[in-house]
Amino acid sequence: MFRKLRLKLMLVNLSVIVLLFLLLITGTYFFVQDQLAKGGEHMMHKISRDLVMGNFIGFPPGPDHDQEEDGPPRPMIFYIKIDQTGDIIQESPFIPLAKTQLSRFALQVQKIGESRGSLVFDKMEYHYLITPVANNQGLFIVFQDSQRDRNLLTTLVTGLSITGIVCMILSLFGSLFMANKAMVPIQKSWQQQKDFLADASHEFRTPLAVIQTNLEIVRDNPQETVLSQEHWLSNIYEETLCMTKLVESLLFLARADAHQLLLSNDAFSLSETIMIAAELFRPLATIQGVSLNVQVKTPITYCGDEAKLRQVVGILLDNAIRHTPTGGQITIQLDKSPLGILLAVADTGEGIHLEHLEKIFERFYQSDSSRSRGGTGLGLSIAKWIVESHNGNICAVSTPGKGCIFNVLLPSL
């Protein structure tokens, strides 16, 4: 599947590049052709006007009348003057045609009956412009040899074609490189989706197995009272709560991924929110034999979603309590710093090894089996999404065996 997708991406990239280059070649060709035609026409009009006014002083020296290496001069522009009978009475120097050819050429131009145009004579293409002289004193016919323009266009097309072939070869390798780079996030996303489904299935399997086992025990004793079956029913209830929490977490992340979660932006006392959230977890900390300290130095007002930020504090406290042994300590600090508002939740638990620190915010990630006590592996992912949705940042610093500190940095108002 990925090989076909990579090939399609490469072909699409290559097709776009080739199309753009063809448009560039075509546009350049017609632009140069148009400019050459306009330049030649302008020169012919100027020479005709000067000839009629009697101001023409001759062709300036330049490439149009330079001596060729293997023959006489071959001008790009030349002119003749004919009388009413069609005889040539004046001509410019360095005409590339013999006298007899020139007469036939002039006659052929007159037969066309148009004051301007082009024709092929003696296998050469010429542009011409006929200008009458006042008082019926004849006609000036200015000719332009288009051979140099054709040679220039041929050279241009040849150069662009060679350049295009080289560029297309390079584009092939470039498209392959771009396709490979584009496949990296696609493959990563696909792998994350597979891992997500596998982890979700694994997380659901355990509570479902426990529920099924306890229900079978209850069904095997239909004559027993509810009170006598309390132990098995309590197990079912606990696992049901665990599954409910897992489903709610999955639903939260699914809505977050679909951008269906809207955060409020209300002003509230962040200091009071932290203290209220801490008090809710104090009984649980006391049961676990863990002391909970809250250090809020100054009252801080913040604009954001109070409920979601309280959820972040709850996730961090729940995580700290589960991984702090009896006799340990958890400290919550809230203060302003030069970078923003800093919330720190520190514990004296077992800590997290360095290789796991950057992965603990991934969904369902568990550094080891000892850190999965009562957790689903989704809490820190939810906390990360909430903090980043407030344009903040969350990270963890840990020393294995000495504890862990989660730092949340929120932008100041």
N, C-alpha and C positions, 0 to 999 in steps of 0.2 A: 504493500500500500504506500509506504513512504517513498519507495523508489519511483513509482508512477507519479506521485505528487511532486517529487523533486524534478523529474523530467518535465512535467507540465510547467512548473515554475520557471525552469531554465528556458523552455521554448517560448513562454510568454515574454520573459525578459528579452530574449534574443530577438523575437519578432518586433517588439516595441522599438528596440535600438535600431534594427535594420530599417524599419518603416521611417523612423525619424531621420536616419542618414539618407535614405532615398529621397525624402522630402527636401533635405538640405541640398543634395546634389541637383535635383530638378530645379529647385528655387534658384540656386546659384547659376545654373546654366541659363535659364530664361532671363534672369536679372542681367547677367553679363551680355547676353545676346541683345537685350533691349537697350542697354547702355551703348553698346557698339553701334547699333542701328541709329539711335538718336544722335550720337556723336558724329557719325558719317553724314547724316542728313543735315545736321546743323552746319557742318563744314561746307557741304555742297550749296546750301542756301547762301552762305556768306560769300563764297566765291562767285556765285551767280549774281548776287547783288552788286558786288564790287566790279564785276565785268560790265554789267549794264551801266553803272554809274561812271565807269572809266577810272575807278580807283584801284584796280587790281595791279599790284606791283610784282607779281610772281609768287611762286611757291616758296615758302621758307625752307631752309635746309633742315633735314630731319630724316627719320626712318622712312617716310613715304617716298623719298626721292634719292635715297642713298644708293651708291654703286653696289650692285650685287657682286659676290665673289666670282661667279662663273658667267657673267654676261653683262649686258648694258643695263642702265638703270631701268627699274620697273616701277613707275609711279603708281600709287594707290588712286590718286585723283588726277584727271586730266580733262581738258575741255576742247571743244571746237566751235567755230562760228560758221553758220551756213547762210546763204542768201535765199531769196524767194524761190529760186530755181532748184535749191537743194545742193548747190555746189559749196564745197568747203572753201571759205575765204580767210579763215584764221584758225590756228591750232596752237596748243600749248607745247612747250618743248618736252622731249622725253616721252613721246606717246608710244605705248607698247605695241601698236599695230602698224602694219604697212599702209601706204597711201590707198591702195585698192581695197584693203580690208576695212579701213576707216570709212571709206565712201559707202561700202555695203552696210557697215554697222550703222551709220547715220541714217541710211535709207530704211533699214529695218526698224529703227526707233521711231521714225516718222510714220511708218505704216501702223504701228500700234495705236497711235492716235491719242495717247494720254500724256499729260505733262510730266508725269513722274511714274516710276515703276522700276522693274528689273527684268532682265532677259539674259539668255545664255547665248554667247557668240564664241564660236571656235573653242567649244568646251570650257569656256570661262564664263562665270556669272558676273554681271555688272549691274550696278544701280545707276539710274540716270535721272537728270532733272533738266527740263526744257524751260528756258526763260526767254520770252520775246523781247526784242530790242525796240525802243520807241521809234515811231515814224516808219514802221515796216522795213527796218534796215536789216532784218534777218533774225536769226535765233541763236542763242547760246545753248549748247548742250554740254552739261557737266556730267562726267562719268566717274564712278567709283568702283574700283576693282575690289570685290568682296573676298578675294582669295586669302588675304592676310587675316580677315575676321574669321573665316572658316578654319584656317590653320590654328588660330588662337583658341577657338571653341573646341576644336579637336584635341588640342593639347590640354585644355582645361578638363574636358570629359575624361581623357586618358588618365590624367593625374588624379582626378577625383575618384575614378573607378579603382585605380590601384590602391589609393588610400582607403577607399571603402572596403576592398577585399581584406586588406590588413586589419582594418578596424573591426570587421565582422569576425575575423579569426580571433582577435583579442576579445571581442564581445562574447564569443562563445565561452572562453575561459572565465571572463568576468561574470557571465550569466550563471555559469556553474558554481562559481564562488558565492554569488548572491543567493542562489537557490539553496546552497548548503547552509548559509547563514540564516536564511529564512526558516529552514527546517528545524533549527535548534529550538526555538520557543515552541514550535508546533509539537515536536517530539517530547519536549519537556512537559507541555500541557497534557498531551496524551498519556504520558507515563504517570503524571500526577492524578489524572482521572482514574486510571487503572488502580493506582495505589489507594486512592480515596475510596473506591468501591470495595477493594479488598479489606481495607482497614475498617470501613463501616460495617461490612459483613462480619468481620471478626469481633467488633465491639458488640454487635447485636447477638452474636451466637452465644456468648457466655450468659447474659441475663436470661435469654430465652431457654437455654438448657437448664438453668437453675429453676426457672418458673415451671417448666415441664416436669422436672424431677419431683419438685414439691407437690405439684398437682397430682401426679401419679400416686404419691404416698397418701395424699388426702383421699383420693378416689378408692384406694385399696382398703380404706377403713370407713365405709359409709355410715356405720353405726355410731362412730365417735361424735362427740359434741364439738361445737365450734371452739369452745374453750380448750378442749384437749388437743385440738389441732392448731392452737395458737402459734406454736413455734414454726410450723410449716407455712402457715398463712402470713406470718411476719416476714419470712424469707421472700415469699411471693411479692409482698407489698414493697419491700426494700428494692427488689430488682425492678419492679414496675416504676418506682421513683427514678431509679437509675436510667431506665430506658426513656422515661419522659424527659429527663434532663438532656439525654443524648439527642433525642428527636428535636427538642427545642433549640439546641445548639446547632444542629444541622440545618434546621429551618432558618435560623438567624443568618448563618453563613450563605445559604442559598439565596436569600433575599438580598444580602449584601452584594453577592456576585452579580445579581440581576439588577442592581441599583434600585431596588424597591424600598430600601430603608431610608427614610427621611429623618435627618437630625434637626432638632429644634435649636434655636439660637437665642436663648433667654439669659438675662443676667441673674446670677445667683451667687450665694456665698459658698465658694469652693471649700473654705475652711470648715464650715458647718457640715457640708456634705461628707467630707472626709471623717469627721468625728462621729457623725451618725452611722456611717458605714462601719466604722471600727467598733462601735458599741454593739452593733448587731452580731458581730463575730466574737465578742468578748466571752460570752458563755461557752461557746465551742472551744475557744482557746483555753479557758479554765478547766473544762473537762479533759482536755489533752495534757494539762499540766504545763501549759506554755504561757508566759507572761506577755502581755500586749501593751506596748507603750505608744502613745500618740504625741507627737511633738509638732505643734502648729505655732510658729513664732509670731506671725502677724496675720490679721484678718485679710483674706484675699477674695476679691470679687472677680468672677469670670463669666464670660458669655459663651454659652454652649448648651449641650444637651445634658442636663443634670442627671437624669436617670441613667443614661449610658455611661457617664463618667463614674457614677456610683457603682455601676456594674463592673467597671474596670477595677476599682478598689476591692470589690468583693472577690473578683477572680484572683487577684494577687494575694489577698489575705487567705482565701481558701487554699491556694497553692502553698503558701508559707506554712500554714497550720498543719497541713497534711505531711509536710516534709521536715518538720521541726520536732525533734524528740522531746520527751518529757524533761522538764527543767530548762528547756531552751527559751529563747527570747525573740520576739518580733517587734520591730520598731518602724513606725510610720512617721515620716518627716515631710512637711510641706513648707516650702519657702520660695522666695523670689531670688532669682539669680540674674546675672547680666544677660544670659541667653534666653530667659523666660521664666516660667513657673515650673519648679522642680518638685515632683512627688517621688519619694523613695520608700520602698518597702523592703526592709532588710530582715533576714532571719539567720539563726545560728544552726541551720540544719546541715545535711550532708553535703550540700553544694552540688555544683554541676561541673563536669569535666569540660575542658576548653573545646574539644571537638564537637560538643553537643550544644554550645551556647548559641551558635547561629542557626541551629535547626529547631530549637524548642518552640519557636513560633509557627512552625509548620503544622498543618492539620494532622491530628492523630499521632504526632511524633512523641515517642517516649524514649528518653535516653537509656533507660534500662527498666527492668521489671520492678525494681524497688521504688521507682518514682511514679508508678502508675496506680498507687494506692487510692482508690476511690475516684480517680479522674478519668475523663474521656479523651484527653489529648486535644480538646478543642478550645478550652478556656483561653489560653494564651493567644491563639489565633484570633479569637473574638476581641480580646483586649487590644491586640495590635491594630485590628481594623478600626476600632472605635477611636483610638488615639490618633492614628493617621488621618481619619476623617475630620479630626479637629486640627489638622495641620501640625500635629505633634510627632514625637518620636519616642519609641520605647526600646530599651535594651536591657541586658542582664550582665552583671559582673559577678564572678563567683570564684571562690577558692575552695577546691574540694576538701571536705572535712571541716570547713570553718563556716560555711554558710553562703548565702547568695543575696545579692541586692538587685532589685528591679527598679530602674530609673525611668520615670515618665517625664518628658519635657514638653510642656505646652507653651505655645507662643503667648507673649504678654499682650494685653489689650493696647 
